[in-house]
Amino acid sequence: MERLQHWLDRIMHNYVLIVAAALIYFLIKVAIGYAVYRQSNRRLARIEQKIDKLYDDQNR
C-alpha cells in the first residue's frame, strides 16, 4: 500500500509540474501576443493618420 501511495504521489507531482509549465508557457504566449498587438495597433494608427492627412490634402 505504501508503494502505491509513493507512486501516486510521484505521478501527482509530475502532473503539477506539467500544469505549472503549461501555465507559464501560455502566460508567455499571452505577453508576446499582447506586445505584438500593441505594436501592430500603433502601426495601423500611424498609417491611418497618413491616409487621413493625404485625404485632407487632396480635398483642399
mmCIF file as gemmi writes it, N, C-alpha and C atoms, coordinates in Angstrom:
data_model
loop_
_atom_site.group_PDB
_atom_site.id
_atom_site.type_symbol
_atom_site.label_atom_id
_atom_site.label_alt_id
_atom_site.label_comp_id
_atom_site.label_asym_id
_atom_site.label_entity_id
_atom_site.label_seq_id
_atom_site.pdbx_PDB_ins_code
_atom_site.Cartn_x
_atom_site.Cartn_y
_atom_site.Cartn_z
_atom_site.occupancy
_atom_site.B_iso_or_equiv
_atom_site.pdbx_formal_charge
_atom_site.auth_seq_id
_atom_site.auth_asym_id
_atom_site.pdbx_PDB_model_num
ATOM 1 N N . MET Axp A 1 ? 0.827 -1.195 0 1 0 ? 1 A 1
ATOM 2 C CA . MET Axp A 1 ? 0 0 0 1 0 ? 1 A 1
ATOM 3 C C . MET Axp A 1 ? 0.873 1.262 0 1 0 ? 1 A 1
ATOM 4 N N . GLU Axp A 2 ? 1.973 1.187 0.738 1 0 ? 2 A 1
ATOM 5 C CA . GLU Axp A 2 ? 2.856 2.347 0.809 1 0 ? 2 A 1
ATOM 6 C C . GLU Axp A 2 ? 3.519 2.622 -0.538 1 0 ? 2 A 1
ATOM 7 N N . ARG Axp A 3 ? 3.854 1.538 -1.269 1 0 ? 3 A 1
ATOM 8 C CA . ARG Axp A 3 ? 4.431 1.71 -2.607 1 0 ? 3 A 1
ATOM 9 C C . ARG Axp A 3 ? 3.435 2.385 -3.542 1 0 ? 3 A 1
ATOM 10 N N . LEU Axp A 4 ? 2.172 1.99 -3.424 1 0 ? 4 A 1
ATOM 11 C CA . LEU Axp A 4 ? 1.122 2.599 -4.251 1 0 ? 4 A 1
ATOM 12 C C . LEU Axp A 4 ? 0.989 4.088 -3.912 1 0 ? 4 A 1
ATOM 13 N N . GLN Axp A 5 ? 1.016 4.417 -2.649 1 0 ? 5 A 1
ATOM 14 C CA . GLN Axp A 5 ? 0.921 5.808 -2.219 1 0 ? 5 A 1
ATOM 15 C C . GLN Axp A 5 ? 2.11 6.618 -2.739 1 0 ? 5 A 1
ATOM 16 N N . HIS Axp A 6 ? 3.309 6.04 -2.653 1 0 ? 6 A 1
ATOM 17 C CA . HIS Axp A 6 ? 4.508 6.714 -3.156 1 0 ? 6 A 1
ATOM 18 C C . HIS Axp A 6 ? 4.409 6.93 -4.66 1 0 ? 6 A 1
ATOM 19 N N . TRP Axp A 7 ? 3.938 5.93 -5.393 1 0 ? 7 A 1
ATOM 20 C CA . TRP Axp A 7 ? 3.785 6.018 -6.847 1 0 ? 7 A 1
ATOM 21 C C . TRP Axp A 7 ? 2.762 7.088 -7.208 1 0 ? 7 A 1
ATOM 22 N N . LEU Axp A 8 ? 1.633 7.144 -6.486 1 0 ? 8 A 1
ATOM 23 C CA . LEU Axp A 8 ? 0.605 8.163 -6.738 1 0 ? 8 A 1
ATOM 24 C C . LEU Axp A 8 ? 1.13 9.564 -6.426 1 0 ? 8 A 1
ATOM 25 N N . ASP Axp A 9 ? 1.904 9.689 -5.37 1 0 ? 9 A 1
ATOM 26 C CA . ASP Axp A 9 ? 2.496 10.992 -5.041 1 0 ? 9 A 1
ATOM 27 C C . ASP Axp A 9 ? 3.445 11.45 -6.142 1 0 ? 9 A 1
ATOM 28 N N . ARG Axp A 10 ? 4.242 10.52 -6.678 1 0 ? 10 A 1
ATOM 29 C CA . ARG Axp A 10 ? 5.185 10.856 -7.734 1 0 ? 10 A 1
ATOM 30 C C . ARG Axp A 10 ? 4.438 11.285 -9.006 1 0 ? 10 A 1
ATOM 31 N N . ILE Axp A 11 ? 3.391 10.572 -9.367 1 0 ? 11 A 1
ATOM 32 C CA . ILE Axp A 11 ? 2.594 10.937 -10.551 1 0 ? 11 A 1
ATOM 33 C C . ILE Axp A 11 ? 1.932 12.294 -10.342 1 0 ? 11 A 1
ATOM 34 N N . MET Axp A 12 ? 1.37 12.523 -9.17 1 0 ? 12 A 1
ATOM 35 C CA . MET Axp A 12 ? 0.708 13.797 -8.88 1 0 ? 12 A 1
ATOM 36 C C . MET Axp A 12 ? 1.713 14.938 -8.961 1 0 ? 12 A 1
ATOM 37 N N . HIS Axp A 13 ? 2.903 14.723 -8.48 1 0 ? 13 A 1
ATOM 38 C CA . HIS Axp A 13 ? 3.938 15.745 -8.542 1 0 ? 13 A 1
ATOM 39 C C . HIS Axp A 13 ? 4.272 16.054 -9.992 1 0 ? 13 A 1
ATOM 40 N N . ASN Axp A 14 ? 4.355 15.024 -10.833 1 0 ? 14 A 1
ATOM 41 C CA . ASN Axp A 14 ? 4.629 15.237 -12.249 1 0 ? 14 A 1
ATOM 42 C C . ASN Axp A 14 ? 3.518 16.031 -12.911 1 0 ? 14 A 1
ATOM 43 N N . TYR Axp A 15 ? 2.263 15.728 -12.593 1 0 ? 15 A 1
ATOM 44 C CA . TYR Axp A 15 ? 1.151 16.467 -13.171 1 0 ? 15 A 1
ATOM 45 C C . TYR Axp A 15 ? 1.163 17.924 -12.734 1 0 ? 15 A 1
ATOM 46 N N . VAL Axp A 16 ? 1.532 18.171 -11.491 1 0 ? 16 A 1
ATOM 47 C CA . VAL Axp A 16 ? 1.616 19.546 -11.009 1 0 ? 16 A 1
ATOM 48 C C . VAL Axp A 16 ? 2.693 20.3 -11.794 1 0 ? 16 A 1
ATOM 49 N N . LEU Axp A 17 ? 3.817 19.645 -12.043 1 0 ? 17 A 1
ATOM 50 C CA . LEU Axp A 17 ? 4.873 20.287 -12.815 1 0 ? 17 A 1
ATOM 51 C C . LEU Axp A 17 ? 4.435 20.543 -14.253 1 0 ? 17 A 1
ATOM 52 N N . ILE Axp A 18 ? 3.718 19.595 -14.839 1 0 ? 18 A 1
ATOM 53 C CA . ILE Axp A 18 ? 3.224 19.774 -16.213 1 0 ? 18 A 1
ATOM 54 C C . ILE Axp A 18 ? 2.237 20.929 -16.283 1 0 ? 18 A 1
ATOM 55 N N . VAL Axp A 19 ? 1.337 20.999 -15.343 1 0 ? 19 A 1
ATOM 56 C CA . VAL Axp A 19 ? 0.36 22.095 -15.316 1 0 ? 19 A 1
ATOM 57 C C . VAL Axp A 19 ? 1.062 23.432 -15.102 1 0 ? 19 A 1
ATOM 58 N N . ALA Axp A 20 ? 2.03 23.472 -14.213 1 0 ? 20 A 1
ATOM 59 C CA . ALA Axp A 20 ? 2.777 24.715 -13.979 1 0 ? 20 A 1
ATOM 60 C C . ALA Axp A 20 ? 3.524 25.141 -15.239 1 0 ? 20 A 1
ATOM 61 N N . ALA Axp A 21 ? 4.153 24.194 -15.925 1 0 ? 21 A 1
ATOM 62 C CA . ALA Axp A 21 ? 4.867 24.521 -17.16 1 0 ? 21 A 1
ATOM 63 C C . ALA Axp A 21 ? 3.902 25.017 -18.229 1 0 ? 21 A 1
ATOM 64 N N . ALA Axp A 22 ? 2.733 24.401 -18.33 1 0 ? 22 A 1
ATOM 65 C CA . ALA Axp A 22 ? 1.736 24.837 -19.314 1 0 ? 22 A 1
ATOM 66 C C . ALA Axp A 22 ? 1.254 26.255 -19.003 1 0 ? 22 A 1
ATOM 67 N N . LEU Axp A 23 ? 1.024 26.548 -17.736 1 0 ? 23 A 1
ATOM 68 C CA . LEU Axp A 23 ? 0.587 27.893 -17.363 1 0 ? 23 A 1
ATOM 69 C C . LEU Axp A 23 ? 1.652 28.932 -17.694 1 0 ? 23 A 1
ATOM 70 N N . ILE Axp A 24 ? 2.892 28.626 -17.387 1 0 ? 24 A 1
ATOM 71 C CA . ILE Axp A 24 ? 3.983 29.559 -17.699 1 0 ? 24 A 1
ATOM 72 C C . ILE Axp A 24 ? 4.087 29.76 -19.201 1 0 ? 24 A 1
ATOM 73 N N . TYR Axp A 25 ? 3.979 28.67 -19.971 1 0 ? 25 A 1
ATOM 74 C CA . TYR Axp A 25 ? 4.048 28.743 -21.425 1 0 ? 25 A 1
ATOM 75 C C . TYR Axp A 25 ? 2.952 29.655 -21.981 1 0 ? 25 A 1
ATOM 76 N N . PHE Axp A 26 ? 1.716 29.446 -21.527 1 0 ? 26 A 1
ATOM 77 C CA . PHE Axp A 26 ? 0.618 30.248 -22.049 1 0 ? 26 A 1
ATOM 78 C C . PHE Axp A 26 ? 0.675 31.696 -21.574 1 0 ? 26 A 1
ATOM 79 N N . LEU Axp A 27 ? 1.184 31.941 -20.376 1 0 ? 27 A 1
ATOM 80 C CA . LEU Axp A 27 ? 1.359 33.323 -19.924 1 0 ? 27 A 1
ATOM 81 C C . LEU Axp A 27 ? 2.388 34.049 -20.784 1 0 ? 27 A 1
ATOM 82 N N . ILE Axp A 28 ? 3.458 33.35 -21.148 1 0 ? 28 A 1
ATOM 83 C CA . ILE Axp A 28 ? 4.461 33.956 -22.034 1 0 ? 28 A 1
ATOM 84 C C . ILE Axp A 28 ? 3.859 34.226 -23.404 1 0 ? 28 A 1
ATOM 85 N N . LYS Axp A 29 ? 3.05 33.277 -23.914 1 0 ? 29 A 1
ATOM 86 C CA . LYS Axp A 29 ? 2.397 33.478 -25.212 1 0 ? 29 A 1
ATOM 87 C C . LYS Axp A 29 ? 1.448 34.674 -25.166 1 0 ? 29 A 1
ATOM 88 N N . VAL Axp A 30 ? 0.733 34.838 -24.071 1 0 ? 30 A 1
ATOM 89 C CA . VAL Axp A 30 ? -0.178 35.975 -23.925 1 0 ? 30 A 1
ATOM 90 C C . VAL Axp A 30 ? 0.613 37.275 -23.921 1 0 ? 30 A 1
ATOM 91 N N . ALA Axp A 31 ? 1.714 37.316 -23.198 1 0 ? 31 A 1
ATOM 92 C CA . ALA Axp A 31 ? 2.529 38.531 -23.13 1 0 ? 31 A 1
ATOM 93 C C . ALA Axp A 31 ? 3.083 38.885 -24.506 1 0 ? 31 A 1
ATOM 94 N N . ILE Axp A 32 ? 3.576 37.89 -25.24 1 0 ? 32 A 1
ATOM 95 C CA . ILE Axp A 32 ? 4.103 38.149 -26.58 1 0 ? 32 A 1
ATOM 96 C C . ILE Axp A 32 ? 2.984 38.602 -27.511 1 0 ? 32 A 1
ATOM 97 N N . GLY Axp A 33 ? 1.843 37.947 -27.435 1 0 ? 33 A 1
ATOM 98 C CA . GLY Axp A 33 ? 0.708 38.325 -28.267 1 0 ? 33 A 1
ATOM 99 C C . GLY Axp A 33 ? 0.244 39.748 -27.991 1 0 ? 33 A 1
ATOM 100 N N . TYR Axp A 34 ? 0.223 40.124 -26.724 1 0 ? 34 A 1
ATOM 101 C CA . TYR Axp A 34 ? -0.192 41.483 -26.372 1 0 ? 34 A 1
ATOM 102 C C . TYR Axp A 34 ? 0.806 42.511 -26.9 1 0 ? 34 A 1
ATOM 103 N N . ALA Axp A 35 ? 2.089 42.199 -26.804 1 0 ? 35 A 1
ATOM 104 C CA . ALA Axp A 35 ? 3.115 43.119 -27.311 1 0 ? 35 A 1
ATOM 105 C C . ALA Axp A 35 ? 2.986 43.276 -28.824 1 0 ? 35 A 1
ATOM 106 N N . VAL Axp A 36 ? 2.763 42.189 -29.527 1 0 ? 36 A 1
ATOM 107 C CA . VAL Axp A 36 ? 2.596 42.254 -30.984 1 0 ? 36 A 1
ATOM 108 C C . VAL Axp A 36 ? 1.341 43.041 -31.336 1 0 ? 36 A 1
ATOM 109 N N . TYR Axp A 37 ? 0.268 42.826 -30.578 1 0 ? 37 A 1
ATOM 110 C CA . TYR Axp A 37 ? -0.975 43.562 -30.811 1 0 ? 37 A 1
ATOM 111 C C . TYR Axp A 37 ? -0.754 45.064 -30.641 1 0 ? 37 A 1
ATOM 112 N N . ARG Axp A 38 ? -0.084 45.451 -29.573 1 0 ? 38 A 1
ATOM 113 C CA . ARG Axp A 38 ? 0.151 46.887 -29.343 1 0 ? 38 A 1
ATOM 114 C C . ARG Axp A 38 ? 1.003 47.489 -30.451 1 0 ? 38 A 1
ATOM 115 N N . GLN Axp A 39 ? 2.031 46.768 -30.868 1 0 ? 39 A 1
ATOM 116 C CA . GLN Axp A 39 ? 2.903 47.267 -31.931 1 0 ? 39 A 1
ATOM 117 C C . GLN Axp A 39 ? 2.116 47.398 -33.235 1 0 ? 39 A 1
ATOM 118 N N . SER Axp A 40 ? 1.314 46.409 -33.565 1 0 ? 40 A 1
ATOM 119 C CA . SER Axp A 40 ? 0.512 46.462 -34.791 1 0 ? 40 A 1
ATOM 120 C C . SER Axp A 40 ? -0.518 47.576 -34.711 1 0 ? 40 A 1
ATOM 121 N N . ASN Axp A 41 ? -1.093 47.764 -33.556 1 0 ? 41 A 1
ATOM 122 C CA . ASN Axp A 41 ? -2.099 48.809 -33.377 1 0 ? 41 A 1
ATOM 123 C C . ASN Axp A 41 ? -1.473 50.191 -33.58 1 0 ? 41 A 1
ATOM 124 N N . ARG Axp A 42 ? -0.252 50.378 -33.065 1 0 ? 42 A 1
ATOM 125 C CA . ARG Axp A 42 ? 0.443 51.661 -33.263 1 0 ? 42 A 1
ATOM 126 C C . ARG Axp A 42 ? 0.743 51.888 -34.741 1 0 ? 42 A 1
ATOM 127 N N . ARG Axp A 43 ? 1.196 50.842 -35.422 1 0 ? 43 A 1
ATOM 128 C CA . ARG Axp A 43 ? 1.491 50.971 -36.85 1 0 ? 43 A 1
ATOM 129 C C . ARG Axp A 43 ? 0.237 51.32 -37.637 1 0 ? 43 A 1
ATOM 130 N N . LEU Axp A 44 ? -0.85 50.659 -37.32 1 0 ? 44 A 1
ATOM 131 C CA . LEU Axp A 44 ? -2.102 50.947 -38.024 1 0 ? 44 A 1
ATOM 132 C C . LEU Axp A 44 ? -2.591 52.369 -37.742 1 0 ? 44 A 1
ATOM 133 N N . ALA Axp A 45 ? -2.381 52.842 -36.536 1 0 ? 45 A 1
ATOM 134 C CA . ALA Axp A 45 ? -2.774 54.209 -36.203 1 0 ? 45 A 1
ATOM 135 C C . ALA Axp A 45 ? -1.952 55.206 -37.013 1 0 ? 45 A 1
ATOM 136 N N . ARG Axp A 46 ? -0.649 54.939 -37.157 1 0 ? 46 A 1
ATOM 137 C CA . ARG Axp A 46 ? 0.194 55.832 -37.966 1 0 ? 46 A 1
ATOM 138 C C . ARG Axp A 46 ? -0.22 55.804 -39.431 1 0 ? 46 A 1
ATOM 139 N N . ILE Axp A 47 ? -0.536 54.627 -39.946 1 0 ? 47 A 1
ATOM 140 C CA . ILE Axp A 47 ? -0.991 54.525 -41.336 1 0 ? 47 A 1
ATOM 141 C C . ILE Axp A 47 ? -2.31 55.275 -41.512 1 0 ? 47 A 1
ATOM 142 N N . GLU Axp A 48 ? -3.191 55.132 -40.546 1 0 ? 48 A 1
ATOM 143 C CA . GLU Axp A 48 ? -4.476 55.829 -40.606 1 0 ? 48 A 1
ATOM 144 C C . GLU Axp A 48 ? -4.278 57.349 -40.592 1 0 ? 48 A 1
ATOM 145 N N . GLN Axp A 49 ? -3.352 57.821 -39.769 1 0 ? 49 A 1
ATOM 146 C CA . GLN Axp A 49 ? -3.072 59.26 -39.741 1 0 ? 49 A 1
ATOM 147 C C . GLN Axp A 49 ? -2.541 59.737 -41.088 1 0 ? 49 A 1
ATOM 148 N N . LYS Axp A 50 ? -1.643 58.96 -41.7 1 0 ? 50 A 1
ATOM 149 C CA . LYS Axp A 50 ? -1.101 59.332 -43.005 1 0 ? 50 A 1
ATOM 150 C C . LYS Axp A 50 ? -2.192 59.351 -44.064 1 0 ? 50 A 1
ATOM 151 N N . ILE Axp A 51 ? -3.084 58.378 -44.038 1 0 ? 51 A 1
ATOM 152 C CA . ILE Axp A 51 ? -4.182 58.339 -45.006 1 0 ? 51 A 1
ATOM 153 C C . ILE Axp A 51 ? -5.099 59.533 -44.807 1 0 ? 51 A 1
ATOM 154 N N . ASP Axp A 52 ? -5.423 59.84 -43.558 1 0 ? 52 A 1
ATOM 155 C CA . ASP Axp A 52 ? -6.273 60.999 -43.28 1 0 ? 52 A 1
ATOM 156 C C . ASP Axp A 52 ? -5.617 62.286 -43.773 1 0 ? 52 A 1
ATOM 157 N N . LYS Axp A 53 ? -4.316 62.415 -43.543 1 0 ? 53 A 1
ATOM 158 C CA . LYS Axp A 53 ? -3.601 63.606 -43.986 1 0 ? 53 A 1
ATOM 159 C C . LYS Axp A 53 ? -3.613 63.704 -45.508 1 0 ? 53 A 1
ATOM 160 N N . LEU Axp A 54 ? -3.351 62.587 -46.182 1 0 ? 54 A 1
ATOM 161 C CA . LEU Axp A 54 ? -3.388 62.601 -47.647 1 0 ? 54 A 1
ATOM 162 C C . LEU Axp A 54 ? -4.789 62.917 -48.158 1 0 ? 54 A 1
ATOM 163 N N . TYR Axp A 55 ? -5.783 62.388 -47.531 1 0 ? 55 A 1
ATOM 164 C CA . TYR Axp A 55 ? -7.168 62.641 -47.92 1 0 ? 55 A 1
ATOM 165 C C . TYR Axp A 55 ? -7.511 64.122 -47.732 1 0 ? 55 A 1
ATOM 166 N N . ASP Axp A 56 ? -7.102 64.667 -46.59 1 0 ? 56 A 1
ATOM 167 C CA . ASP Axp A 56 ? -7.357 66.095 -46.34 1 0 ? 56 A 1
ATOM 168 C C . ASP Axp A 56 ? -6.607 66.98 -47.348 1 0 ? 56 A 1
ATOM 169 N N . ASP Axp A 57 ? -5.361 66.632 -47.64 1 0 ? 57 A 1
ATOM 170 C CA . ASP Axp A 57 ? -4.571 67.403 -48.604 1 0 ? 57 A 1
ATOM 171 C C . ASP Axp A 57 ? -5.199 67.327 -50.002 1 0 ? 57 A 1
ATOM 172 N N . GLN Axp A 58 ? -5.745 66.192 -50.347 1 0 ? 58 A 1
ATOM 173 C CA . GLN Axp A 58 ? -6.34 66.007 -51.665 1 0 ? 58 A 1
ATOM 174 C C . GLN Axp A 58 ? -7.64 66.803 -51.797 1 0 ? 58 A 1
ATOM 175 N N . ASN Axp A 59 ? -8.373 66.962 -50.714 1 0 ? 59 A 1
ATOM 176 C CA . ASN Axp A 59 ? -9.662 67.66 -50.767 1 0 ? 59 A 1
ATOM 177 C C . ASN Axp A 59 ? -9.525 69.161 -50.651 1 0 ? 59 A 1
ATOM 178 N N . ARG Axp A 60 ? -8.353 69.675 -50.506 1 0 ? 60 A 1
ATOM 179 C CA . ARG Axp A 60 ? -8.161 71.129 -50.402 1 0 ? 60 A 1
ATOM 180 C C . ARG Axp A 60 ? -8.103 71.762 -51.74 1 0 ? 60 A 1
